[in-house]
Amino acid sequence: MNAMDLPIVVGVDGSEPSLRAVDWAADEAALRGLPLRLVYASLWERYEGDALAHELGRPSEQVRAEDIVTAAARRAHRRRADLKVLTDSLPEEPEYALVRESRSAALLVTGTRGRGGMAEALLGSVSLTVAGHAHCPMVVVRGGHDDAVRPGGRIVVGVGEGAPVRFAFEEARLRGASVEAVRAWRSPARETTDHPLLAGEPARLHEQEAAQALEKALRGMPADVEVRRRVVEGHARTVLADASRAADLLIVGARRRPRHFGLQLGRVAHGVLHHSVCPVAVVPERDG
């Protein structure tokens, strides 16, 4: 398949969060003019919840893998009637299946897998593991409100390296949205001073360095996208989670280190995946 025609892949399991992820991904696929691929890994943890069973009119224990992908495809077509939708059921653990799928995807999308009343505050191990290893950008659809991909709006990007910033501008151009580029900074405690004339100097220097790093990251980005620059004191994960309250999409980077097989998310991406109130995109950044 031509690189320009790579599908948007959605991990589905029949739960309401995964069906919301299908809605979001269908909108995104329509914006990009790409096919949508719905993947169910049949060794996913036991199906829980009544949303799919109710739609199919059968008890949840009778819901099978084919039913899950069929219902997800039906949902996608209701959302976007003209969308090309592909489905697959894979006999393996979802973490392995989705990471492999990410090698030939334009974008990977999952929902949250919280439990009970904490469903929006917790993120399941599948989404966390895949976000830490995916080869393409991955979106975790969070939030209890309507997460529709709509024209306009605001995209927030946590500015570190270049990959998340480029992805943010691509998304903004697709949607006609604005970009809010955020760089968090903190002044180390050891640099504080009791001298009243010097007390603000270390903090001011750190703020200036953050502003310079922000400008460097935005250099060469398309001029036809509206950009708001914000340099904020605080922990990056907290600053970005707060910014997500007024965002349609929050974008962060995750470092990928060659020959390193542990979770490669980092504290910032891990934090916003748990606490953002809007969908979060995790964009791989390569070392070496």
WOHU-V504698 format. One record per pair of residues at least 4 apart in sequence whose ideal C-beta (glycine too) atoms are under 7 Angstrom apart, sorted by the first residue. I is the first residue (numbers start at 1). J is the second residue. If there is no record, write none. Layout:
i:j
I:J
I:J
This chain:
i:j
1:5
1:6
5:34
6:104
6:105
6:106
7:34
7:35
7:36
7:37
7:86
7:105
7:106
8:25
8:28
8:29
8:34
8:36
8:37
8:105
8:106
8:107
8:109
9:37
9:39
9:101
9:105
9:108
9:109
10:21
10:22
10:25
10:36
10:38
10:39
10:109
11:18
11:39
11:94
11:98
11:110
12:18
12:22
12:38
12:39
12:40
12:68
12:69
12:72
13:18
13:40
13:44
13:47
13:68
14:18
14:47
14:52
14:63
14:68
15:48
15:49
15:51
15:111
16:20
16:49
16:51
17:21
17:111
17:112
17:113
18:22
18:111
19:23
19:51
19:72
19:75
20:24
20:111
20:141
20:147
21:25
21:109
21:110
21:111
21:141
22:26
22:38
22:72
22:75
22:76
23:27
23:75
23:79
24:28
24:109
24:141
24:147
24:149
24:279
25:29
25:36
25:109
26:30
26:36
26:76
26:79
26:80
26:83
27:31
27:79
27:80
27:148
27:149
28:32
28:107
28:149
29:34
29:35
29:36
29:83
30:80
30:83
31:149
31:174
31:175
32:106
32:174
34:106
35:84
35:86
36:76
36:83
36:84
36:85
37:86
38:69
38:72
38:73
38:76
38:85
38:87
39:88
39:90
39:97
39:98
39:101
40:65
40:68
40:69
40:89
41:90
41:92
41:93
41:94
41:97
42:65
42:89
42:90
42:91
43:91
43:92
43:93
44:94
47:60
47:63
50:54
50:60
51:55
52:56
52:63
52:68
52:71
53:58
53:59
53:60
53:63
55:71
56:63
56:67
56:71
58:62
58:63
63:67
63:68
65:69
65:89
66:70
66:89
67:71
68:72
69:73
69:87
69:89
70:74
71:75
72:76
73:77
73:85
73:87
74:78
75:79
76:80
76:83
76:85
77:81
77:83
77:85
90:97
92:96
92:97
93:97
94:98
94:126
95:99
95:126
95:129
95:130
96:100
97:101
98:102
98:108
98:130
99:130
99:133
99:134
101:105
101:108
102:108
102:134
102:135
102:136
102:138
103:135
105:136
106:136
107:136
107:137
107:139
108:134
108:136
108:138
109:139
109:141
110:127
110:130
110:140
111:141
112:119
112:120
112:123
112:124
112:127
112:140
112:142
113:124
113:126
113:127
114:118
114:119
114:120
114:121
114:122
114:123
114:124
115:119
115:122
118:122
120:142
120:144
123:127
123:128
123:140
123:273
123:274
125:129
126:130
127:131
127:140
128:132
128:273
129:133
129:263
130:134
130:138
131:138
131:140
131:254
131:265
131:269
131:273
131:282
132:254
132:263
132:264
132:265
133:264
134:138
134:284
135:284
137:167
137:281
137:282
137:283
138:281
138:282
139:279
139:280
139:281
140:273
140:279
140:280
141:147
141:279
142:276
142:277
142:278
142:279
142:280
143:147
143:277
143:278
143:279
147:279
149:175
151:175
151:176
152:175
152:176
152:177
153:175
153:177
153:248
154:177
154:178
154:180
154:246
154:247
154:248
155:168
155:171
155:172
155:177
155:179
155:247
155:248
155:249
155:251
156:180
156:182
156:240
156:243
156:244
156:247
156:250
156:251
157:164
157:165
157:168
157:179
157:181
157:182
157:251
158:164
158:182
158:236
158:240
158:251
158:252
158:268
159:165
159:181
159:182
159:183
159:214
159:217
160:164
160:253
161:253
161:285
162:166
162:217
163:167
163:253
163:283
163:284
163:285
164:168
164:251
164:252
164:253
164:283
165:169
165:181
165:217
165:218
165:221
166:170
167:171
167:251
167:281
167:283
168:172
168:179
168:251
169:173
169:179
169:221
169:222
169:225
170:174
171:175
171:249
172:177
172:178
172:179
172:225
173:222
173:225
177:248
178:226
178:228
179:225
179:227
180:228
180:230
180:243
181:214
181:218
181:227
181:229
181:230
182:230
182:232
182:239
182:240
182:243
183:210
183:213
183:214
183:231
184:232
184:234
184:235
184:236
184:239
185:206
185:207
185:210
185:231
185:233
186:233
186:234
187:191
187:202
187:203
187:206
191:202
192:202
193:198
193:199
195:199
200:204
201:205
202:206
203:207
204:208
205:209
206:210
207:211
207:231
208:212
209:213
210:214
210:231
211:215
211:231
212:216
213:217
214:218
214:229
214:231
215:219
218:227
221:225
232:239
234:238
234:239
235:239
236:240
236:268
237:241
237:267
237:268
237:271
237:272
238:242
239:243
240:244
240:250
240:252
240:268
240:272
241:271
241:272
241:275
241:276
243:247
243:250
244:250
244:272
244:276
244:277
244:278
245:277
247:278
248:278
249:278
249:279
249:281
250:272
250:276
250:278
250:280
251:281
251:283
252:268
252:269
252:272
252:280
252:282
253:283
253:285
254:264
254:265
254:266
254:269
254:282
254:284
254:285
255:264
255:266
255:285
255:287
256:264
256:284
256:285
256:286
256:287
257:264
257:287
258:287
258:288
260:264
265:269
265:270
266:270
267:271
268:272
269:273
269:282
270:274
271:275
272:276
272:280
273:280
276:280
